Amino acid sequence: MACEVATNQKKHFYSLDSLRGLAALAVVLHHWHIFWILTPHSRYIAFLLQLLPFRLLIAGHSSVMMFFVLSGFVLSLPQVAGKRVVYSGYLIKRVCRI
């Protein structure tokens, strides 16, 4: 595939990083939008953000769902490749990363 790069015998999908970044931006803008509509002078801006092209910028709920789908895809790659994954090792790596 053109969107994957092999580094240290691991495949990395850079396009997924871009999607994750856009989803994170949409979640941040969604929270900003919730805060913004509580101010008294925001009716015009809130109306503009509800229009279709701008609506994608504040689609926080959809972006969270996209995170779940991307995470499930990435976590399933070792199993699809036939590699045995030890859960305790995975859990330790995740805890240290967080």
MOPAC internal coordinates of N, CA, C and O (Angstrom, degrees):
PM7 1SCF
backbone

  N    0.0000 0     0.00 0     0.00 0    0    0    0
  C    1.4461 1     0.00 0     0.00 0    1    0    0
  C    1.5181 1   110.20 1     0.00 0    2    1    0
  O    1.2310 1   121.15 1   -30.89 1    3    2    1
  N    1.3004 1   115.40 1   149.11 1    3    2    1
  C    1.4558 1   119.59 1  -178.47 1    5    3    2
  C    1.5243 1   112.43 1   -77.18 1    6    5    3
  O    1.2310 1   119.97 1   158.16 1    7    6    5
  N    1.3207 1   117.67 1   -21.84 1    7    6    5
  C    1.4672 1   119.71 1  -174.92 1    9    7    6
  C    1.5165 1   113.15 1   -93.40 1   10    9    7
  O    1.2310 1   119.69 1  -176.38 1   11   10    9
  N    1.2933 1   118.20 1     3.62 1   11   10    9
  C    1.4580 1   119.28 1   179.46 1   13   11   10
  C    1.5176 1   110.04 1  -114.09 1   14   13   11
  O    1.2310 1   120.77 1   -31.47 1   15   14   13
  N    1.2965 1   116.14 1   148.53 1   15   14   13
  C    1.4549 1   122.60 1   179.75 1   17   15   14
  C    1.5168 1   107.80 1  -130.01 1   18   17   15
  O    1.2310 1   120.69 1   -48.97 1   19   18   17
  N    1.3180 1   116.28 1   131.03 1   19   18   17
  C    1.4600 1   120.15 1   179.17 1   21   19   18
  C    1.5225 1   109.46 1   -88.07 1   22   21   19
  O    1.2310 1   120.58 1   -60.59 1   23   22   21
  N    1.3113 1   116.49 1   119.41 1   23   22   21
  C    1.4502 1   122.55 1   175.52 1   25   23   22
  C    1.5105 1   107.42 1  -132.78 1   26   25   23
  O    1.2310 1   120.93 1   -56.71 1   27   26   25
  N    1.3247 1   115.83 1   123.29 1   27   26   25
  C    1.4592 1   121.21 1  -177.82 1   29   27   26
  C    1.5269 1   111.56 1    54.35 1   30   29   27
  O    1.2310 1   120.78 1  -140.67 1   31   30   29
  N    1.3189 1   116.12 1    39.33 1   31   30   29
  C    1.4505 1   124.60 1  -179.97 1   33   31   30
  C    1.5239 1   112.87 1    61.04 1   34   33   31
  O    1.2310 1   119.89 1  -157.97 1   35   34   33
  N    1.3044 1   117.82 1    22.03 1   35   34   33
  C    1.4592 1   122.83 1   173.97 1   37   35   34
  C    1.5215 1   107.65 1  -115.96 1   38   37   35
  O    1.2310 1   121.10 1   -38.74 1   39   38   37
  N    1.3163 1   115.50 1   141.26 1   39   38   37
  C    1.4580 1   119.40 1   177.51 1   41   39   38
  C    1.5231 1   108.93 1   -92.59 1   42   41   39
  O    1.2310 1   121.46 1   -44.38 1   43   42   41
  N    1.3065 1   114.81 1   135.62 1   43   42   41
  C    1.4577 1   120.75 1   179.76 1   45   43   42
  C    1.5197 1   107.86 1  -125.78 1   46   45   43
  O    1.2310 1   120.24 1   -55.22 1   47   46   45
  N    1.3036 1   117.15 1   124.78 1   47   46   45
  C    1.4550 1   122.66 1   178.83 1   49   47   46
  C    1.5254 1   108.76 1   -95.92 1   50   49   47
  O    1.2310 1   120.68 1   -77.71 1   51   50   49
  N    1.3209 1   116.31 1   102.29 1   51   50   49
  C    1.4599 1   119.59 1  -178.31 1   53   51   50
  C    1.5220 1   111.74 1   -68.77 1   54   53   51
  O    1.2310 1   120.22 1   151.80 1   55   54   53
  N    1.3226 1   117.19 1   -28.20 1   55   54   53
  C    1.4565 1   118.94 1   178.89 1   57   55   54
  C    1.5287 1   111.09 1   -66.09 1   58   57   55
  O    1.2310 1   120.29 1   150.38 1   59   58   57
  N    1.3429 1   117.05 1   -29.62 1   59   58   57
  C    1.4647 1   119.59 1   176.78 1   61   59   58
  C    1.5193 1   110.83 1   -68.67 1   62   61   59
  O    1.2310 1   120.08 1   146.38 1   63   62   61
  N    1.3289 1   117.44 1   -33.62 1   63   62   61
  C    1.4673 1   120.67 1   175.54 1   65   63   62
  C    1.5276 1   110.33 1   -62.37 1   66   65   63
  O    1.2310 1   120.90 1   139.83 1   67   66   65
  N    1.3233 1   115.89 1   -40.17 1   67   66   65
  C    1.4640 1   120.22 1   178.21 1   69   67   66
  C    1.5144 1   110.72 1   -63.97 1   70   69   67
  O    1.2310 1   120.23 1   135.98 1   71   70   69
  N    1.3340 1   117.16 1   -44.02 1   71   70   69
  C    1.4576 1   120.08 1   178.70 1   73   71   70
  C    1.5217 1   111.56 1   -63.56 1   74   73   71
  O    1.2310 1   120.86 1   139.85 1   75   74   73
  N    1.3232 1   115.96 1   -40.15 1   75   74   73
  C    1.4621 1   119.41 1   177.94 1   77   75   74
  C    1.5265 1   110.66 1   -63.73 1   78   77   75
  O    1.2310 1   120.25 1   140.15 1   79   78   77
  N    1.3241 1   117.13 1   -39.85 1   79   78   77
  C    1.4564 1   121.02 1   178.14 1   81   79   78
  C    1.5218 1   112.29 1   -64.11 1   82   81   79
  O    1.2310 1   120.48 1   136.65 1   83   82   81
  N    1.3265 1   116.68 1   -43.35 1   83   82   81
  C    1.4646 1   120.24 1   177.77 1   85   83   82
  C    1.5301 1   111.09 1   -65.60 1   86   85   83
  O    1.2310 1   120.69 1   141.27 1   87   86   85
  N    1.3194 1   116.28 1   -38.73 1   87   86   85
  C    1.4600 1   119.49 1   178.18 1   89   87   86
  C    1.5316 1   110.58 1   -65.67 1   90   89   87
  O    1.2310 1   120.24 1   139.29 1   91   90   89
  N    1.3170 1   117.16 1   -40.71 1   91   90   89
  C    1.4716 1   120.33 1   178.02 1   93   91   90
  C    1.5250 1   110.56 1   -63.58 1   94   93   91
  O    1.2310 1   120.36 1   139.46 1   95   94   93
  N    1.3119 1   116.91 1   -40.54 1   95   94   93
  C    1.4573 1   120.57 1   177.40 1   97   95   94
  C    1.5265 1   111.07 1   -62.94 1   98   97   95
  O    1.2310 1   120.32 1   138.57 1   99   98   97
  N    1.3181 1   117.00 1   -41.43 1   99   98   97
  C    1.4625 1   120.39 1   178.67 1  101   99   98
  C    1.5272 1   111.39 1   -63.99 1  102  101   99
  O    1.2310 1   120.03 1   142.82 1  103  102  101
  N    1.3213 1   117.56 1   -37.18 1  103  102  101
  C    1.4703 1   120.38 1   178.67 1  105  103  102
  C    1.5281 1   109.95 1   -67.28 1  106  105  103
  O    1.2310 1   120.23 1   137.32 1  107  106  105
  N    1.3196 1   117.16 1   -42.68 1  107  106  105
  C    1.4735 1   120.50 1   178.13 1  109  107  106
  C    1.5257 1   110.41 1   -62.53 1  110  109  107
  O    1.2310 1   120.26 1   135.01 1  111  110  109
  N    1.3325 1   117.10 1   -44.99 1  111  110  109
  C    1.4650 1   120.24 1   179.13 1  113  111  110
  C    1.5275 1   111.44 1   -66.17 1  114  113  111
  O    1.2310 1   120.42 1   146.63 1  115  114  113
  N    1.3246 1   116.80 1   -33.37 1  115  114  113
  C    1.4672 1   120.03 1   176.55 1  117  115  114
  C    1.5299 1   110.43 1   -62.89 1  118  117  115
  O    1.2310 1   120.21 1   135.68 1  119  118  117
  N    1.3201 1   117.20 1   -44.32 1  119  118  117
  C    1.4663 1   119.99 1   178.30 1  121  119  118
  C    1.5264 1   110.95 1   -66.43 1  122  121  119
  O    1.2310 1   120.47 1   141.39 1  123  122  121
  N    1.3190 1   116.70 1   -38.61 1  123  122  121
  C    1.4618 1   119.73 1   176.88 1  125  123  122
  C    1.5263 1   110.18 1   -63.14 1  126  125  123
  O    1.2310 1   120.70 1   138.92 1  127  126  125
  N    1.3275 1   116.28 1   -41.08 1  127  126  125
  C    1.4627 1   120.83 1   179.69 1  129  127  126
  C    1.5224 1   111.07 1   -62.54 1  130  129  127
  O    1.2310 1   120.08 1   138.84 1  131  130  129
  N    1.3249 1   117.46 1   -41.16 1  131  130  129
  C    1.4690 1   120.41 1   178.35 1  133  131  130
  C    1.5287 1   109.97 1   -62.40 1  134  133  131
  O    1.2310 1   120.34 1   137.66 1  135  134  133
  N    1.3142 1   116.96 1   -42.34 1  135  134  133
  C    1.4640 1   120.40 1   177.51 1  137  135  134
  C    1.5260 1   110.93 1   -66.06 1  138  137  135
  O    1.2310 1   120.80 1   137.65 1  139  138  137
  N    1.3385 1   116.07 1   -42.35 1  139  138  137
  C    1.4670 1   121.25 1  -174.77 1  141  139  138
  C    1.5189 1   111.88 1   -65.01 1  142  141  139
  O    1.2310 1   119.42 1   141.26 1  143  142  141
  N    1.3362 1   118.71 1   -38.74 1  143  142  141
  C    1.4667 1   119.37 1  -176.08 1  145  143  142
  C    1.5241 1   111.85 1   -71.40 1  146  145  143
  O    1.2310 1   120.20 1   169.98 1  147  146  145
  N    1.3166 1   117.23 1   -10.02 1  147  146  145
  C    1.4581 1   119.87 1   176.74 1  149  147  146
  C    1.5246 1   112.31 1   -81.33 1  150  149  147
  O    1.2310 1   120.04 1   166.88 1  151  150  149
  N    1.3313 1   117.53 1   -13.12 1  151  150  149
  C    1.4686 1   120.20 1   179.77 1  153  151  150
  C    1.5299 1   109.07 1   -83.29 1  154  153  151
  O    1.2310 1   119.92 1   -29.52 1  155  154  153
  N    1.3260 1   117.76 1   150.48 1  155  154  153
  C    1.4752 1   120.19 1  -174.14 1  157  155  154
  C    1.5289 1   115.23 1   -69.93 1  158  157  155
  O    1.2310 1   119.00 1   155.50 1  159  158  157
  N    1.3181 1   119.51 1   -24.50 1  159  158  157
  C    1.4613 1   121.46 1  -174.00 1  161  159  158
  C    1.5345 1   112.41 1  -100.70 1  162  161  159
  O    1.2310 1   119.92 1  -153.35 1  163  162  161
  N    1.2921 1   117.76 1    26.65 1  163  162  161
  C    1.4535 1   118.80 1  -170.77 1  165  163  162
  C    1.5233 1   114.73 1  -111.14 1  166  165  163
  O    1.2310 1   119.35 1  -169.65 1  167  166  165
  N    1.3049 1   118.84 1    10.35 1  167  166  165
  C    1.4637 1   119.81 1  -175.18 1  169  167  166
  C    1.5206 1   112.53 1   -62.31 1  170  169  167
  O    1.2310 1   119.87 1   138.19 1  171  170  169
  N    1.3056 1   117.86 1   -41.81 1  171  170  169
  C    1.4680 1   120.78 1  -178.10 1  173  171  170
  C    1.5293 1   111.03 1   -67.14 1  174  173  171
  O    1.2310 1   120.24 1   134.60 1  175  174  173
  N    1.3085 1   117.14 1   -45.40 1  175  174  173
  C    1.4671 1   120.88 1   179.61 1  177  175  174
  C    1.5228 1   110.34 1   -66.65 1  178  177  175
  O    1.2310 1   119.91 1   139.82 1  179  178  177
  N    1.3202 1   117.78 1   -40.18 1  179  178  177
  C    1.4588 1   120.95 1   177.98 1  181  179  178
  C    1.5263 1   110.44 1   -62.71 1  182  181  179
  O    1.2310 1   120.33 1   141.64 1  183  182  181
  N    1.3231 1   116.98 1   -38.36 1  183  182  181
  C    1.4685 1   120.28 1   177.44 1  185  183  182
  C    1.5216 1   110.96 1   -65.32 1  186  185  183
  O    1.2310 1   120.19 1   136.69 1  187  186  185
  N    1.3181 1   117.23 1   -43.31 1  187  186  185
  C    1.4674 1   120.31 1   179.49 1  189  187  186
  C    1.5265 1   111.94 1   -62.87 1  190  189  187
  O    1.2310 1   120.42 1   142.32 1  191  190  189
  N    1.3232 1   116.80 1   -37.68 1  191  190  189
  C    1.4569 1   120.16 1  -179.69 1  193  191  190
  C    1.5197 1   112.75 1   -70.46 1  194  193  191
  O    1.2310 1   119.84 1   163.36 1  195  194  193
  N    1.3194 1   117.92 1   -16.64 1  195  194  193
  C    1.4563 1   120.87 1   177.97 1  197  195  194
  C    1.5293 1   112.18 1   -83.45 1  198  197  195
  O    1.2310 1   120.00 1   167.86 1  199  198  197
  N    1.3371 1   117.61 1   -12.14 1  199  198  197
  C    1.4654 1   120.32 1   177.77 1  201  199  198
  C    1.5180 1   109.36 1   -69.24 1  202  201  199
  O    1.2310 1   120.33 1   -27.30 1  203  202  201
  N    1.3133 1   116.97 1   152.70 1  203  202  201
  C    1.4544 1   122.58 1  -167.98 1  205  203  202
  C    1.5264 1   115.85 1   -53.11 1  206  205  203
  O    1.2310 1   118.13 1   127.98 1  207  206  205
  N    1.3413 1   121.17 1   -52.02 1  207  206  205
  C    1.4722 1   117.53 1  -177.69 1  209  207  206
  C    1.5264 1   112.78 1   -63.38 1  210  209  207
  O    1.2310 1   120.65 1   142.23 1  211  210  209
  N    1.3160 1   116.37 1   -37.77 1  211  210  209
  C    1.4591 1   119.76 1  -178.76 1  213  211  210
  C    1.5268 1   111.77 1   -78.87 1  214  213  211
  O    1.2310 1   120.47 1   158.02 1  215  214  213
  N    1.3089 1   116.71 1   -21.98 1  215  214  213
  C    1.4693 1   121.23 1  -179.65 1  217  215  214
  C    1.5254 1   110.87 1   -60.29 1  218  217  215
  O    1.2310 1   120.45 1   147.45 1  219  218  217
  N    1.3347 1   116.74 1   -32.55 1  219  218  217
  C    1.4604 1   120.63 1   178.90 1  221  219  218
  C    1.5256 1   111.65 1   -65.02 1  222  221  219
  O    1.2310 1   120.34 1   153.59 1  223  222  221
  N    1.3268 1   116.95 1   -26.41 1  223  222  221
  C    1.4625 1   120.47 1   179.65 1  225  223  222
  C    1.5192 1   112.72 1   -71.34 1  226  225  223
  O    1.2310 1   120.20 1   155.35 1  227  226  225
  N    1.3220 1   117.22 1   -24.65 1  227  226  225
  C    1.4598 1   120.34 1  -176.37 1  229  227  226
  C    1.5273 1   111.50 1  -116.26 1  230  229  227
  O    1.2310 1   120.18 1  -155.57 1  231  230  229
  N    1.3120 1   117.25 1    24.43 1  231  230  229
  C    1.4674 1   122.02 1  -179.85 1  233  231  230
  C    1.5224 1   109.37 1   -84.97 1  234  233  231
  O    1.2310 1   120.69 1  -109.71 1  235  234  233
  N    1.3097 1   116.28 1    70.29 1  235  234  233
  C    1.4561 1   121.41 1  -176.04 1  237  235  234
  C    1.5151 1   113.51 1   -67.26 1  238  237  235
  O    1.2310 1   120.01 1   138.33 1  239  238  237
  N    1.3212 1   117.59 1   -41.67 1  239  238  237
  C    1.4599 1   120.42 1  -178.65 1  241  239  238
  C    1.5233 1   111.11 1   -65.00 1  242  241  239
  O    1.2310 1   120.48 1   137.32 1  243  242  241
  N    1.3107 1   116.69 1   -42.68 1  243  242  241
  C    1.4743 1   120.52 1   178.20 1  245  243  242
  C    1.5173 1   111.23 1   -65.06 1  246  245  243
  O    1.2310 1   120.65 1   144.03 1  247  246  245
  N    1.3184 1   116.37 1   -35.97 1  247  246  245
  C    1.4634 1   120.01 1   179.62 1  249  247  246
  C    1.5175 1   111.69 1   -66.87 1  250  249  247
  O    1.2310 1   120.19 1   142.50 1  251  250  249
  N    1.3139 1   117.24 1   -37.50 1  251  250  249
  C    1.4620 1   120.20 1   176.98 1  253  251  250
  C    1.5227 1   109.98 1   -64.74 1  254  253  251
  O    1.2310 1   120.22 1   139.72 1  255  254  253
  N    1.3276 1   117.19 1   -40.28 1  255  254  253
  C    1.4682 1   120.61 1   176.93 1  257  255  254
  C    1.5271 1   110.75 1   -62.70 1  258  257  255
  O    1.2310 1   120.66 1   142.22 1  259  258  257
  N    1.3339 1   116.35 1   -37.78 1  259  258  257
  C    1.4588 1   119.50 1   177.98 1  261  259  258
  C    1.5309 1   110.10 1   -64.90 1  262  261  259
  O    1.2310 1   119.77 1   142.72 1  263  262  261
  N    1.3346 1   118.05 1   -37.28 1  263  262  261
  C    1.4624 1   120.90 1   174.81 1  265  263  262
  C    1.5249 1   111.07 1   -58.34 1  266  265  263
  O    1.2310 1   120.46 1   135.75 1  267  266  265
  N    1.3325 1   116.72 1   -44.25 1  267  266  265
  C    1.4575 1   120.30 1   179.83 1  269  267  266
  C    1.5257 1   111.50 1   -62.31 1  270  269  267
  O    1.2310 1   120.44 1   136.24 1  271  270  269
  N    1.3065 1   116.76 1   -43.76 1  271  270  269
  C    1.4639 1   120.35 1  -179.42 1  273  271  270
  C    1.5265 1   110.64 1   -65.66 1  274  273  271
  O    1.2310 1   119.96 1   134.91 1  275  274  273
  N    1.3265 1   117.69 1   -45.09 1  275  274  273
  C    1.4658 1   120.84 1   179.01 1  277  275  274
  C    1.5246 1   111.48 1   -63.78 1  278  277  275
  O    1.2310 1   120.40 1   139.97 1  279  278  277
  N    1.3213 1   116.84 1   -40.03 1  279  278  277
  C    1.4611 1   119.83 1   178.82 1  281  279  278
  C    1.5185 1   111.10 1   -65.13 1  282  281  279
  O    1.2310 1   120.29 1   138.38 1  283  282  281
  N    1.3194 1   117.04 1   -41.62 1  283  282  281
  C    1.4567 1   120.14 1   177.59 1  285  283  282
  C    1.5083 1   111.83 1   -62.96 1  286  285  283
  O    1.2310 1   120.35 1   140.61 1  287  286  285
  N    1.3297 1   116.93 1   -39.39 1  287  286  285
  C    1.4615 1   120.96 1   178.20 1  289  287  286
  C    1.5228 1   110.97 1   -63.16 1  290  289  287
  O    1.2310 1   120.64 1   131.14 1  291  290  289
  N    1.3212 1   116.39 1   -48.86 1  291  290  289
  C    1.4627 1   120.52 1  -177.64 1  293  291  290
  C    1.5271 1   111.25 1   -65.30 1  294  293  291
  O    1.2310 1   120.57 1   139.82 1  295  294  293
  N    1.3271 1   116.52 1   -40.18 1  295  294  293
  C    1.4629 1   119.74 1  -179.52 1  297  295  294
  C    1.5295 1   112.53 1   -70.65 1  298  297  295
  O    1.2310 1   120.15 1   157.52 1  299  298  297
  N    1.3214 1   117.31 1   -22.48 1  299  298  297
  C    1.4608 1   119.78 1  -179.77 1  301  299  298
  C    1.5258 1   113.12 1   -86.99 1  302  301  299
  O    1.2310 1   119.69 1   166.99 1  303  302  301
  N    1.3103 1   118.19 1   -13.01 1  303  302  301
  C    1.4706 1   120.61 1  -176.89 1  305  303  302
  C    1.5290 1   113.56 1   -57.65 1  306  305  303
  O    1.2310 1   118.27 1   135.00 1  307  306  305
  N    1.3264 1   120.91 1   -45.00 1  307  306  305
  C    1.4695 1   118.80 1   178.80 1  309  307  306
  C    1.5362 1   112.96 1   -62.28 1  310  309  307
  O    1.2310 1   120.22 1   141.71 1  311  310  309
  N    1.3179 1   117.18 1   -38.29 1  311  310  309
  C    1.4576 1   119.25 1   179.64 1  313  311  310
  C    1.5233 1   111.58 1   -68.03 1  314  313  311
  O    1.2310 1   120.27 1   142.08 1  315  314  313
  N    1.3197 1   117.10 1   -37.92 1  315  314  313
  C    1.4648 1   121.15 1   178.80 1  317  315  314
  C    1.5197 1   110.08 1   -66.76 1  318  317  315
  O    1.2310 1   120.34 1   145.32 1  319  318  317
  N    1.3288 1   116.96 1   -34.68 1  319  318  317
  C    1.4649 1   121.19 1   179.62 1  321  319  318
  C    1.5234 1   111.81 1   -76.93 1  322  321  319
  O    1.2310 1   119.93 1   174.87 1  323  322  321
  N    1.3201 1   117.74 1    -5.13 1  323  322  321
  C    1.4566 1   121.09 1   178.40 1  325  323  322
  C    1.5104 1   114.76 1    85.30 1  326  325  323
  O    1.2310 1   120.16 1  -167.39 1  327  326  325
  N    1.3206 1   117.30 1    12.61 1  327  326  325
  C    1.4667 1   120.94 1   178.80 1  329  327  326
  C    1.5199 1   109.86 1   -84.96 1  330  329  327
  O    1.2310 1   120.91 1   -37.26 1  331  330  329
  N    1.3025 1   115.86 1   142.74 1  331  330  329
  C    1.4652 1   120.77 1   177.22 1  333  331  330
  C    1.5253 1   107.97 1   -87.02 1  334  333  331
  O    1.2310 1   120.94 1   -54.25 1  335  334  333
  N    1.3140 1   115.80 1   125.75 1  335  334  333
  C    1.4553 1   121.53 1  -178.54 1  337  335  334
  C    1.5276 1   108.40 1  -109.30 1  338  337  335
  O    1.2310 1   121.15 1   -56.04 1  339  338  337
  N    1.3263 1   115.41 1   123.96 1  339  338  337
  C    1.4640 1   120.75 1   177.37 1  341  339  338
  C    1.5195 1   107.72 1   -86.50 1  342  341  339
  O    1.2310 1   120.80 1   -58.63 1  343  342  341
  N    1.3305 1   116.08 1   121.37 1  343  342  341
  C    1.4591 1   120.94 1  -173.93 1  345  343  342
  C    1.5229 1   112.50 1   -64.38 1  346  345  343
  O    1.2310 1   119.90 1   141.88 1  347  346  345
  N    1.3262 1   117.79 1   -38.12 1  347  346  345
  C    1.4689 1   119.41 1  -178.15 1  349  347  346
  C    1.5311 1   110.87 1   -64.75 1  350  349  347
  O    1.2310 1   119.86 1   139.66 1  351  350  349
  N    1.3173 1   117.87 1   -40.34 1  351  350  349
  C    1.4654 1   120.89 1   176.84 1  353  351  350
  C    1.5154 1   111.85 1   -65.03 1  354  353  351
  O    1.2310 1   121.17 1   139.13 1  355  354  353
  N    1.3243 1   115.36 1   -40.87 1  355  354  353
  C    1.4648 1   120.48 1   177.95 1  357  355  354
  C    1.5257 1   110.42 1   -62.81 1  358  357  355
  O    1.2310 1   120.58 1   135.99 1  359  358  357
  N    1.3289 1   116.50 1   -44.01 1  359  358  357
  C    1.4562 1   121.29 1  -178.53 1  361  359  358
  C    1.5221 1   111.85 1   -63.16 1  362  361  359
  O    1.2310 1   120.32 1   138.36 1  363  362  361
  N    1.3254 1   117.00 1   -41.64 1  363  362  361
  C    1.4648 1   120.76 1   178.31 1  365  363  362
  C    1.5287 1   110.75 1   -63.51 1  366  365  363
  O    1.2310 1   120.19 1   137.43 1  367  366  365
  N    1.3299 1   117.24 1   -42.57 1  367  366  365
  C    1.4717 1   120.78 1   178.28 1  369  367  366
  C    1.5273 1   111.24 1   -62.01 1  370  369  367
  O    1.2310 1   120.27 1   137.42 1  371  370  369
  N    1.3338 1   117.10 1   -42.58 1  371  370  369
  C    1.4488 1   120.78 1  -178.49 1  373  371  370
  C    1.5331 1   111.48 1   -66.58 1  374  373  371
  O    1.2310 1   120.38 1   137.94 1  375  374  373
  N    1.3149 1   116.87 1   -42.06 1  375  374  373
  C    1.4659 1   120.19 1  -179.51 1  377  375  374
  C    1.5290 1   109.80 1   -64.69 1  378  377  375
  O    1.2310 1   120.44 1   137.69 1  379  378  377
  N    1.3286 1   116.76 1   -42.31 1  379  378  377
  C    1.4696 1   120.04 1   179.33 1  381  379  378
  C    1.5363 1   110.70 1   -66.62 1  382  381  379
  O    1.2310 1   120.18 1   145.83 1  383  382  381
  N    1.3034 1   117.26 1   -34.17 1  383  382  381
  C    1.4665 1   120.55 1  -179.40 1  385  383  382
  C    1.5228 1   111.34 1   -70.57 1  386  385  383
  O    1.2310 1   120.84 1   142.60 1  387  386  385
  N    1.3233 1   116.00 1   -37.40 1  387  386  385
  C    1.4733 1   119.85 1  -179.36 1  389  387  386
  C    1.5111 1   108.69 1   -73.76 1  390  389  387
  O    1.2310 1   120.10 1   180.00 1  391  390  389

